Amino acid sequence: MSQELANKLTQEFEIKEIAEVLRAISERYKNTSIFTTSFGIEDQVISHFIFDNNISIKVATLDTGRLFKETYKTFSNTLEQYKKPIHCYFPQNTAVEKMMTEKGPSSFYESVENRKECCHIRKIEPLKRLLAGNALWITGIRADQSENRTSMQLFMWDEGNHIMKYNPLLLWSLEDCFTFAKTNHVPYNILHDKGFVSIGCEPCTRAIQAGEDFRAGRWWWEDKSKKECGLHG
């Protein structure tokens, strides 16, 4: 039934403008819709749509404790420009303390299992708290970011989190995002200008070279098929 609803929402909104869809969502899912930003270029575009149009959708972020200083600068610049709140969620300190005490600060390099443990503690668990009580989750997913995202649609039922998901930029290219940001003076992370296309935690993210896969800069020491943290399944 939930996927059927996702199909109906996709059909209803697939030809409408993003701001129009976001406004409709804010009314249909009043006080139960949330957008999560990691301050990458895609998320900055969506934040602009929400903030610049004064749409009543909660914007939130996960602070893993391992972010780039440039990401915090983008966070600050976004607050300064739009004068709107961004709700911040941290991992549980006891879980981080236990992992760091038992395995040290760089255990994620040692095995996929350790990396997924770190992702779970720093990202997945806080996300569960962030999504609790909400019925619709807005994301910055684009279809060409990785192979497993090409089959996604505008609205999807996220079974793992039991929530409806809206992907407004699904069919946008990276170039589309940059063009929009620059045209509309949207603040963005300067790491993008240095070859970083997907920006996560500092120890797990690097710039990519021309011709490399979009996800090549994330967990580059792992096999390509394992390069997801679990936030989006």
C-alpha positions as CSV (number, residue, x, y, z in Angstrom):
1,M,0.0,0.0,0.0
2,S,2.8,2.4,0.9
3,Q,4.6,1.9,-2.5
4,E,1.3,2.3,-4.2
5,L,1.0,5.7,-2.5
6,A,4.5,6.5,-3.6
7,N,3.5,5.7,-7.2
8,K,0.5,7.9,-7.0
9,L,2.5,10.8,-5.6
10,T,5.1,10.4,-8.3
11,Q,2.4,10.5,-11.0
12,E,0.7,13.5,-9.3
13,F,3.9,15.6,-8.9
14,E,6.3,14.5,-11.6
15,I,5.7,17.4,-13.9
16,K,5.3,20.1,-11.2
17,E,8.0,22.6,-10.2
18,I,10.0,21.7,-7.1
19,A,8.9,24.7,-5.0
20,E,5.3,23.8,-5.8
21,V,5.8,20.2,-4.7
22,L,7.6,21.2,-1.5
23,R,4.8,23.6,-0.6
24,A,2.2,20.9,-1.3
25,I,4.1,18.5,0.9
26,S,4.4,21.0,3.7
27,E,0.6,21.2,3.7
28,R,-0.2,17.6,3.2
29,Y,2.4,16.4,5.7
30,K,2.0,19.3,8.1
31,N,4.7,19.2,10.8
32,T,5.7,15.6,9.7
33,S,8.0,16.4,6.7
34,I,11.7,16.8,7.1
35,F,14.7,17.5,4.9
36,T,18.1,16.2,5.8
37,T,21.2,18.2,4.5
38,S,24.9,17.3,4.5
39,F,25.6,20.7,2.9
40,G,26.7,19.1,-0.4
41,I,25.7,21.0,-3.6
42,E,22.4,19.0,-4.0
43,D,21.3,19.7,-0.5
44,Q,22.2,23.4,-0.7
45,V,19.9,23.6,-3.8
46,I,17.0,22.1,-1.9
47,S,17.7,24.2,1.2
48,H,17.4,27.2,-1.1
49,F,14.0,26.1,-2.4
50,I,12.7,25.6,1.2
51,F,14.2,28.7,2.8
52,D,13.9,31.2,-0.1
53,N,10.2,30.3,-0.5
54,N,9.5,30.3,3.3
55,I,8.2,26.7,3.1
56,S,7.3,25.2,6.4
57,I,9.5,22.1,6.3
58,K,12.0,21.2,9.0
59,V,15.6,21.2,7.9
60,A,18.1,19.0,9.8
61,T,21.6,17.7,9.6
62,L,23.7,14.9,11.1
63,D,27.0,16.0,12.7
64,T,29.1,12.9,12.8
65,G,32.0,14.6,14.6
66,R,34.4,13.9,11.7
67,L,33.3,16.6,9.2
68,F,35.5,18.9,7.2
69,K,36.0,22.4,8.4
70,E,34.7,23.6,5.0
71,T,31.4,21.8,5.7
72,Y,31.0,23.7,9.0
73,K,31.8,26.9,7.1
74,T,29.0,26.0,4.6
75,F,26.7,25.4,7.6
76,S,27.5,28.8,9.0
77,N,27.2,30.6,5.6
78,T,23.7,28.9,5.1
79,L,22.5,30.1,8.5
80,E,23.8,33.6,7.8
81,Q,22.2,33.9,4.3
82,Y,18.8,32.5,5.0
83,K,18.3,33.3,8.7
84,K,16.5,30.0,9.1
85,P,17.2,27.2,11.7
86,I,18.9,24.0,10.8
87,H,18.4,21.3,13.5
88,C,21.6,19.4,14.4
89,Y,21.7,15.8,15.5
90,F,24.8,14.1,17.0
91,P,25.7,10.4,17.6
92,Q,25.2,9.0,21.1
93,N,28.4,9.9,23.0
94,T,28.5,6.6,24.9
95,A,28.6,4.6,21.6
96,V,31.3,6.8,20.1
97,E,33.4,6.6,23.3
98,K,33.1,2.8,23.4
99,M,34.1,2.3,19.8
100,M,37.0,4.8,20.1
101,T,38.2,3.2,23.3
102,E,38.1,-0.4,22.0
103,K,39.2,0.2,18.4
104,G,40.9,3.6,18.2
105,P,40.1,6.6,15.9
106,S,40.7,4.9,12.5
107,S,39.1,1.4,12.8
108,F,37.0,2.0,9.7
109,Y,40.1,1.6,7.5
110,E,40.6,-2.0,8.8
111,S,37.5,-3.7,7.5
112,V,34.1,-3.1,5.9
113,E,32.5,-4.3,9.1
114,N,34.3,-1.7,11.2
115,R,33.5,1.0,8.7
116,K,29.8,0.1,8.7
117,E,29.9,0.1,12.5
118,C,31.3,3.6,12.5
119,C,28.7,4.7,9.9
120,H,25.9,3.1,12.0
121,I,27.0,4.9,15.2
122,R,27.7,8.3,13.6
123,K,25.0,8.4,11.0
124,I,22.3,5.6,11.0
125,E,21.4,5.8,14.7
126,P,21.1,9.6,14.8
127,L,19.1,9.5,11.5
128,K,16.6,7.2,13.2
129,R,16.1,9.8,15.9
130,L,15.9,12.5,13.4
131,L,13.2,10.8,11.3
132,A,11.1,9.7,14.3
133,G,7.7,11.1,14.2
134,N,7.9,12.2,10.6
135,A,5.9,10.8,7.7
136,L,7.9,12.2,4.7
137,W,11.7,12.5,4.2
138,I,13.1,14.8,1.6
139,T,16.6,13.9,0.2
140,G,19.2,15.2,-2.2
141,I,19.6,11.9,-4.0
142,R,20.3,12.1,-7.8
143,A,19.9,9.0,-10.0
144,D,23.4,9.3,-11.6
145,Q,25.2,9.3,-8.2
146,S,25.6,5.5,-8.2
147,E,24.3,2.4,-10.0
148,N,21.9,1.4,-7.2
149,R,20.1,4.8,-7.5
150,T,19.2,4.6,-11.2
151,S,16.1,2.6,-10.5
152,M,14.7,5.1,-7.9
153,Q,11.7,7.3,-8.5
154,L,10.5,10.7,-7.4
155,F,8.6,9.3,-4.4
156,M,9.5,6.1,-2.8
157,W,8.5,4.1,0.2
158,D,11.6,3.6,2.5
159,E,10.8,0.3,4.1
160,G,13.9,0.4,6.4
161,N,12.8,3.6,7.9
162,H,9.1,3.2,7.4
163,I,8.8,6.6,5.8
164,M,7.8,8.2,2.4
165,K,10.8,9.6,0.6
166,Y,10.8,12.5,-1.9
167,N,13.8,12.9,-4.2
168,P,13.3,16.3,-5.9
169,L,16.6,16.4,-7.7
170,L,16.5,12.8,-8.9
171,L,16.8,13.7,-12.6
172,W,19.2,16.6,-12.1
173,S,22.8,16.3,-13.2
174,L,25.7,17.6,-11.1
175,E,26.1,20.4,-13.6
176,D,22.4,21.4,-13.2
177,C,23.0,21.8,-9.4
178,F,26.1,24.0,-9.9
179,T,24.3,26.1,-12.5
180,F,21.3,26.6,-10.2
181,A,23.5,27.4,-7.2
182,K,25.6,30.0,-9.0
183,T,22.6,31.6,-10.8
184,N,20.8,31.9,-7.4
185,H,23.8,32.8,-5.3
186,V,23.4,29.7,-3.1
187,P,26.3,29.2,-0.7
188,Y,28.2,25.9,-1.4
189,N,31.1,23.9,0.0
190,I,34.3,25.1,-1.6
191,L,35.6,21.6,-1.6
192,H,33.5,21.1,-4.6
193,D,35.8,23.4,-6.5
194,K,38.7,21.1,-5.5
195,G,37.5,17.9,-7.0
196,F,35.3,16.7,-4.1
197,V,31.9,15.7,-5.6
198,S,30.5,13.7,-2.7
199,I,31.5,15.1,0.7
200,G,31.1,13.1,3.9
201,C,33.4,12.6,6.8
202,E,36.9,13.9,6.4
203,P,38.8,10.6,6.9
204,C,36.5,8.8,4.4
205,T,36.4,11.4,1.6
206,R,38.9,12.4,-1.1
207,A,38.8,14.4,-4.3
208,I,38.3,12.4,-7.5
209,Q,40.2,12.6,-10.8
210,A,38.7,13.4,-14.2
211,G,36.9,10.3,-15.5
212,E,36.6,8.6,-12.1
213,D,33.2,7.3,-10.9
214,F,31.1,9.8,-8.8
215,R,31.5,7.6,-5.7
216,A,35.3,7.0,-6.1
217,G,36.1,9.6,-3.5
218,R,34.1,7.9,-0.8
219,W,35.6,4.9,1.1
220,W,38.1,4.6,-1.8
221,W,39.9,1.7,-0.1
222,E,36.8,-0.5,-0.4
223,D,35.3,-2.5,-3.3
224,K,32.9,-0.3,-5.3
225,S,29.9,-2.5,-4.6
226,K,30.2,-1.8,-0.8
227,K,30.3,2.0,-1.1
228,E,27.1,2.9,0.8
229,C,26.7,3.9,4.4
230,G,23.2,2.7,4.8
231,L,21.4,6.1,5.0
232,H,19.5,5.4,1.8
233,G,19.4,1.6,1.9
